[in-house]
């Protein structure tokens, strides 16, 4: 084979490799889910009904009011902390701590969305926005105390303990990350002169956001219904909770109520689900992060670590009889 022929052969083989059809992952996931829905429409319908029930009785009551108030809360907390801590912390630290406080009070995914809003306003840099997504968001006290504690376990104590531990773990992460100074956009000087959002503007922004969140909950409830159908109950509880938090907590409590597991294991699974937050919440944050050009890699690492810590803390709750 001549050198000319070899060159033509190599070029052709390279081109053939470069022209391979690459099927995107979202398309594959959509095809699989569509196939499951066609294969078992009854399970899909049950998942939709369960997702709508979760939205009606848990997600909307605990999240929508804070979703409306979070922009005003974030702005007010940032101003108060900036004035109280003037000389001890800069604009960047005050902004990030305000996002943390809002995230711990308002619940998923508002804290992370507040971080992205601070980045869009120019108050923090791109690196900060990527590093603080996972530690500035968590389950709200209304959700943990009211739904997780009182409704599922008949006692507010587990909800209080999990919320306080979550706040402690995330606060430790915030202070560790604040030690590293990062460059902030020059837009910061202009952002401080912006007028705070009005209540009408907050409602207009919250309505499409809550609809998007409920849509994610419903579609992941369908996925959780198939998981419960195809996997053993304990594995289905873990996988379902990792995909959608609210339904996973309900499943973990149901396992204990039905006598299929003991309280310590059910609380451990619940702690892992609360700390991780679920893929459903992560996808809601990922959508807004993609629009801002922010990577989600550190978010998933932080949430997995928080899942482990909260699981260990929940195990201690079971050992000491809290709940």
Secondary structure as the mmCIF struct_conf table of DSSP 4:
data_model
#
loop_
_struct_conf.conf_type_id
_struct_conf.id
_struct_conf.beg_label_comp_id
_struct_conf.beg_label_asym_id
_struct_conf.beg_label_seq_id
_struct_conf.end_label_comp_id
_struct_conf.end_label_asym_id
_struct_conf.end_label_seq_id
HELX_RH_AL_P HELX_RH_AL_P1 UNK A 3 UNK A 18
TURN_TY1_P TURN_TY1_P1 UNK A 19 UNK A 19
HELX_RH_AL_P HELX_RH_AL_P2 UNK A 25 UNK A 39
HELX_RH_AL_P HELX_RH_AL_P3 UNK A 41 UNK A 54
HELX_RH_PI_P HELX_RH_PI_P1 UNK A 55 UNK A 59
HELX_RH_AL_P HELX_RH_AL_P4 UNK A 60 UNK A 84
TURN_TY1_P TURN_TY1_P2 UNK A 85 UNK A 85
STRN STRN1 UNK A 86 UNK A 86
TURN_TY1_P TURN_TY1_P3 UNK A 87 UNK A 88
STRN STRN2 UNK A 89 UNK A 89
HELX_RH_AL_P HELX_RH_AL_P5 UNK A 91 UNK A 106
TURN_TY1_P TURN_TY1_P4 UNK A 108 UNK A 109
HELX_RH_AL_P HELX_RH_AL_P6 UNK A 110 UNK A 121
TURN_TY1_P TURN_TY1_P5 UNK A 122 UNK A 122
BEND BEND1 UNK A 123 UNK A 124
HELX_RH_AL_P HELX_RH_AL_P7 UNK A 126 UNK A 131
BEND BEND2 UNK A 132 UNK A 132
TURN_TY1_P TURN_TY1_P6 UNK A 133 UNK A 135
BEND BEND3 UNK A 136 UNK A 136
HELX_RH_AL_P HELX_RH_AL_P8 UNK A 141 UNK A 141
HELX_RH_PI_P HELX_RH_PI_P2 UNK A 142 UNK A 152
HELX_RH_AL_P HELX_RH_AL_P9 UNK A 153 UNK A 153
BEND BEND4 UNK A 154 UNK A 154
BEND BEND5 UNK A 156 UNK A 156
HELX_RH_AL_P HELX_RH_AL_P10 UNK A 157 UNK A 178
TURN_TY1_P TURN_TY1_P7 UNK A 179 UNK A 179
BEND BEND6 UNK A 180 UNK A 180
TURN_TY1_P TURN_TY1_P8 UNK A 186 UNK A 187
HELX_RH_AL_P HELX_RH_AL_P11 UNK A 188 UNK A 191
TURN_TY1_P TURN_TY1_P9 UNK A 192 UNK A 193
BEND BEND7 UNK A 194 UNK A 194
HELX_LH_PP_P HELX_LH_PP_P1 UNK A 195 UNK A 198
HELX_RH_AL_P HELX_RH_AL_P12 UNK A 199 UNK A 230
BEND BEND8 UNK A 231 UNK A 231
HELX_RH_AL_P HELX_RH_AL_P13 UNK A 233 UNK A 243
HELX_RH_AL_P HELX_RH_AL_P14 UNK A 245 UNK A 257
TURN_TY1_P TURN_TY1_P10 UNK A 258 UNK A 259
BEND BEND9 UNK A 260 UNK A 261
HELX_RH_AL_P HELX_RH_AL_P15 UNK A 263 UNK A 276
HELX_RH_AL_P HELX_RH_AL_P16 UNK A 279 UNK A 292
TURN_TY1_P TURN_TY1_P11 UNK A 293 UNK A 293
HELX_RH_AL_P HELX_RH_AL_P17 UNK A 297 UNK A 319
TURN_TY1_P TURN_TY1_P12 UNK A 320 UNK A 321
#
